[in-house]
Amino acid sequence: MVATDHPSPQTIRDFSAANPKMRTRDQADALGISEAQLVAASCGAGVVQIDPHPDRVMAAAQKLGEVMALTRNASCVHEKIGRYANYHPGKHAAMILTPQIDLRIFPAHWCHAFMVETATGSGPRRSLQVFDAAGDAVHKIFLRDGASLAAWDALRLSDALPDQAEILDLAPRQPAEAPKSSPDKAETLRAEWRRMTDTHQFLRLVSKMKMNRLGAYRIAGAPFVRALDPGAVDAMLGRLAETGIAVMIFVGNRGCIQIHSGRVETLKPMGPWQNVMDPGFNLHLRRDHIAEVWAVEKQTRDGPTTSVEAFDAEGGLICQVFGLRKETGDHRAAFAGMVAELPSISATEVAQ
């Protein structure tokens, strides 16, 4: 996506002003541009482009006070209220680790960042917004009442970039990696799977075998994986709300993964969306985007762990749900028992 394809900044601003109730992502889609390009068009008019490196953004975030953290992909939005703290930097991966806000950050994809102030009927809405090389949202931080405006103003002074361009030249959007599997290596995959002692070993294993996550699931078979009906995710959320089983819900994109640890209590479906609307945690899931769902079991030093993982039609990972193990209780066995009752489909029914 290059500048010559780009509507003028004034055209973008006029369209946004005429459609104040439309989500910025939808505005960008309607204009045929990325969300980052839509935001950049207002540089100098409520938007300031800042240093996008996670070390800089997280240093500022930890001073803002209570905020709402948002990470999403095309099919799922994950929102958590809390305070940023306990940042662990890293060249290839970084982390924020608090009970409320739990992030895995991949700095290579933090390419553009903005401070955004939008006028609303109740006053300015302030946010930090980070985008990848294609201009797709990686992570957003929305200030709440009581957040530190002094820290916000200090960020503008310290991290604003010299060039506040209204037009961004961006890289082409990279599609989701299609499922990669090697059926002739299925037995080796199963043998190595049995030897795992930590769930984090899985991606290294399949990468070494020239496969990826979904491709490996499609050939692993029982007892490692079970194909579930696409409606199983909705059924699972309903059962979690009924039983009080605590879980970890992972939602992410190439640049950030956000995790909720706790219960799911209040479901409010609306059209194709299933919505979790709990104090401190909201989830918005497009049920009609779910093409494949897998129940997955991996061994760890502390015993087996079960996950439910949903994928879209292109093979992109939408979300993962695990039983929660923490000092106050181990919910993994209860979660595994609930997953065992979710409806299966046969291998021939899985998208190929």
Buried (B, 14 or more C-beta within 10 A) or exposed (E): BEEEEBBEBEEBBEBBEEEEEBEBBEBBBEBEBBBBBBBBBBBEEBBBBBBBBBBBBBBBBBBBBBBBBBBBBBBBBBBBBBBBBEBEBEEEBBBBEBEBBBBBBBBEBBBBBBBBBBEEEEEEEBBBBBBBBBBBBBBBBBBEEEBBEEBBEEBEEEBBBEEBBBBBEBEEEEEBBEBBBBEEBBEEBBEBBEEBEEBEBBEEBBEEBEBBBBBBBBBBBEEBBBBBBBEBBBBBBBBBBEBEBBBBBBBBBBBBBBBBBBBBBEBEEEEEBBBBEBEEBBBBBBBEBBBBBBBBBBBBEEEEBBBBBBBBEEBBBBBBBBBBBEEEEBBBBBBBEBBEEBEBBEEEEBBE
